[in-house]
Amino acid sequence: MSVFADSSAVVKLYVDEHDSDLIREHPVLIVSAIARVEVVSAIWRKVVDGDLPLRDAETILSQFEADFAGNEASRLAAVSVGEVVLKLATRMVRVHSLRTLDALQLASALAVREADPECREFASFDRKLNDSASRQGFAVITSS
C-alpha cells in the first residue's frame, strides 16, 4: 500500500522528532512537488530558531534534495502540481476550509489515489489536514 506524506511528515525522515519512527517505517513516501519548498523551509526554520546546527541542516538538505531528485536509494516519489491538482485544491479549500498549501497537499494525495487506488494512507502531523484527509477516505498516519 502506498503512503502519501505531507511536508510535516517528510521532515521526520531527516530530523529526529517525536513520531519519526511512524514515518521511517515506510520504504517510500509519495509527496507533492510543493514539499520541495516546504521541507527546506521547515529545516531552515529549525536553524534560525537554534534547534538545528547549520552544518547538520546542510547535510539534511543535501540528502533531501537527492531524495527529491529521485536518486537510486530515494525514499520519495514526487508528484507534480498541475491543473488537475489545482482544481482539486480549489475544491478542498471550499469543502474543508483548508489553507492554500494544505489544500494542495490533500489535492495531490487525491490525484495520486485516483491514479493508484493502493494509495490509501495519508501521513501528516497537522490535525486539520488529517481530519480533512480522513473525511476524504484516507487512513491517517499520525501520532496518537
N, C-alpha and C positions, 0 to 999 in steps of 0.2 A: 504494500500500500504506500502511495506517495504522500509526502507531507509538505504542505505549503507553510513557509515561515515568514513572518513579518520581521522587520529590522530589529525589534526588541529581542526576538528570539535568536537571530543571526549573531548579534553581539555576543551572546552566551557561548558560541563556538570558540571565540577567540579570547574572551576575558572570563576569568573565574568569578562567577557571580552565583548568588542563590539560584538553584534550579538549573545550572548549566548542564548537569547530568541528564536532565529531561530532553535536552536538545542534542547533546553529543551522542546519544544512543542511536540516532538516525544516521545512516551512512550518507545519504544525500538529501538535501533540502531544496525545494523549489522556491524561488524568490522572485519578486517583482524587480524590474530594472531600476526602480527608484531606490532599492536597497543600496545601490552603489553610492548614492549621496547620503542617505540616512545613516548607514552604518559608519561611514567616515565621520559624519557629524557627531554621532554618539561617542565614538572613540576619542575624537578630538576634544569634545566637551569634558571627558574624563581627565585629559591632560590639563586643560585650562582650570578645572576645579581642583587640581592637585591630587586626584585619585589614581593617576597612572603616570609613571615616568615617561618622558618624551622618547627615550630610547626604546622602551617596551612598546609604545604606541607605534613607532616607526616599523618595528618588526611585525606587529599585528597587522598594520595596514598593508604592508607588503604581502603578507600571506593572504589577507582578504582579497586584495587586487588580483593576485594569482588565481585564487579560487574563483573569483567572479569572472575572470577571463576564460576559465574552463581548462585549467591545467590538468594533467593526467590524473592527479590524485584529488581533484576538486570535489568538495563536498556540497557545491552549489550548482544549481541549474537555473539560470535566469530567463525570465520571460519578458518580452518587450511590452511597452505600454503603447498600444496602437489605438485605432479608432474603436474597436470593439471594447477594449478595457475602459476607454474614456466614456463611452456611452453607459457601460455598466456602472462606472464610478458615479456618474451623474445621478443614476437611479438610486444607488446606495446612499448617497447624501440625502435624498428625499425620503427614502424608506426608513433609514436608521439614524438620521441626523448626525452623520459622521463628518469629521473634519476631512479636508481635502486628501491628505496623504493616507489617512486610514481608509477612506473610500477607495482610493487607488489600490491599496493593498488587498482589500476584500474583493474588489473587482478583478484584480489579477488572479486571485485564488479561484474565483468563479469561472474565469476564462480557462484556467488550467483544468479545472474539473470537467468543464464541457468537452475539452479535448481528450482528457484522460480520466474517465469515471473512477479510476482507482485512487485518485487524489481526493481523499475524504477527510483528512486530518489537517487541522489549522493550528499552528504554533504561534502564540503571541503572549505578551505579558502586559497587555492593555485590556482592562476589564470591559470597557465599552465595545472595543473591537471584537473581543472574544464573544460577548453577548450577541453581537450582530452576526458573526460567523456561525455561531450556534443556531441562530434563527434561520440562517441560510442552509442549514443541514450539515454543517461540518462538525466532526468530533473535535473538541478543542483540547489542545495540549497546553497546560498551564500549571502554575503552582497551585497547591490546594489551600 
